[in-house]
Amino acid sequence: MCLIEVPTDKARVATYIEEELKQKLERLAALEDRSVSNFLERLIRQVVEQAEKEGKL
């Protein structure tokens, strides 16, 4: 796998997930014409916004 570094002001987050989960994630992202990174950022943003509304953050 070749990683291409793209200039960005965003923080990098790395994680380990099961291969089957990764494949499903890639399919879901593709259904929305998004990169996996963008798809995950959107999901994380939704969870954080919900936590803020509930007063958890």
Sequence and secondary structure as in RCSB ss.txt:
>XXXX:A:sequence
MCLIEVPTDKARVATYIEEELKQKLERLAALEDRSVSNFLERLIRQVVEQAEKEGKL
>XXXX:A:secstr
        SS        HHHHHHHHHHHHHTT  HHHHHHHHHHHHHHHHHHTT  
